Amino acid sequence: MSDPIALFDVKAQQSLIRADLDRRIAAVLDSGRFINGPEVAELEATLAAFAGCGHAVGVSSGTDALQIAMMAEGIGPGDAVFLPAFTYTATAEVPLVLGAKPVFVDVAAESFNLDIADLERRIALVKAEGRLRPRAVVGVDLFGLPADWQAIEATCAREGMFALDDAAQAFGAALDGRRLGRWGHAAALSFYPTKTLGAYGDGGALLTDDADRAELYRSLRTHGEGKTRYEVERTGMNGRLDTIQATILLAKMSLFEGELAQRRRLGAAYDAALAGRVGVQVAQQGAESCYGLYTIRLPDPEARGRVQQALSAQRIGSGIYYPKALHHQPAYATHHAASIAGGPPPLPVSEALCHQVLSLPMHPYMSEADATRAAETVLAAL
Ligand SMILES: *Cc1c(COP(=O)(O)O)cnc(C)c1O
């Protein structure tokens, strides 16, 4: 039997940088600067240089990055935050934690990202009703593929709304030659271990070109501190990135460009085998995915079940991201129903995708031959 192929592999990389990791972690242990060590600022400079943006602010997770970004805008009760119905739960949770209302928007069948026509329709409905103030759009670059940022930026500029890029799955992706981190007013990254740049624990960052926003983010991640440590200027939170995670991420950044190139080769190998045979995520002109995941669309849940079984019989990993649209989740269903008077319009693409999508193995320590074998197993099961 052939070797197994894992959906993710968060350990293979370690053998390449193990000595550097050990040396770096030991240096933090020796320094005792477990919080706010110099490695945090060094990582921030490295991330900003990579993305080509003015500022990076390390924070405790991708979720906290989203929360700090929304706190900085003063988003709260009475505000509507527009976001896709087909994404990870954190995107929707944050506006509710701050007292704002999520308004779920459908995604496009080709890209699985925000459907701009549906976004415009829902903004118009909320404005017409006059109960909530349209305040922000959170675009998610699902599975590493950039959302339609030109359109989201244009809509937000016209409406005076905050454009937040939830790039938790998409560090390394680019649109029109500009890496994410320079689209929207700010971008939130997650360093959860399975993301394209993953820590050995939780972590995240905010990227922005706006110096005032970056300064606010630094204050908010440290309890809203002012110019001196014991001056509290605003309500903040404990949202800092650990020094040990920062130094681990610095070690991993030395491999990151090469890993991205391998993810793109794997994406191309999957596309070559699968495009035209099953549904694949289609990039808009100028969008370069970083392939956080490679996700296909099968005709129906029965076909998906057959394919998953065939993959599992070959010890090839797969996963369903996401089995339930957010507006159907118990935590969000009532908020959704109440978000637009008379009931919000349906979200048919988000609902269909939940029954059809399947993510295939994608990590930089598998080969193109592995991707081709996974793809052939999919096709044989159909
Ligand atoms: C992973 C993820 C988050 C949350 O990141 P954490 O670091 O786990 O808090 C937010 N949004 C999306 C789209 C994600 O995939």
The ligand as a Tripos MOL2 file, in Angstrom:
@<TRIPOS>MOLECULE
LIG
   15    15     1     0     0
SMALL
NO_CHARGES

@<TRIPOS>ATOM
      1 C1         -8.3630   30.5880   11.7490 C.3       1 LIG1
      2 C2         -9.3050   31.6790   11.3980 C.ar      1 LIG1
      3 C3         -9.6120   32.7240   12.2820 C.ar      1 LIG1
      4 C4         -9.1980   32.7310   13.7180 C.3       1 LIG1
      5 O1         -7.8510   32.6070   13.9630 O.3       1 LIG1
      6 P1         -7.3600   32.0780   15.4150 P.3       1 LIG1
      7 O2         -5.9090   32.3830   15.3760 O.co2     1 LIG1
      8 O3         -7.6650   30.6300   15.4710 O.co2     1 LIG1
      9 O4         -8.0820   32.8720   16.4310 O.co2     1 LIG1
     10 C5        -10.4120   33.7560   11.8340 C.ar      1 LIG1
     11 N1        -10.9190   33.7550   10.5850 N.ar      1 LIG1
     12 C6        -10.6670   32.7670    9.7150 C.ar      1 LIG1
     13 C7        -11.2390   32.8520    8.3500 C.3       1 LIG1
     14 C8         -9.8660   31.6890   10.0980 C.ar      1 LIG1
     15 O5         -9.6550   30.6920    9.2290 O.3       1 LIG1
@<TRIPOS>BOND
     1     1     2 1
     2     2     3 ar
     3     2    14 ar
     4     3     4 1
     5     3    10 ar
     6     4     5 1
     7     5     6 1
     8     6     7 2
     9     6     8 1
    10     6     9 1
    11    10    11 ar
    12    11    12 ar
    13    12    13 1
    14    12    14 ar
    15    14    15 1
@<TRIPOS>SUBSTRUCTURE
     1 LIG1         1 GROUP 0 **** ****
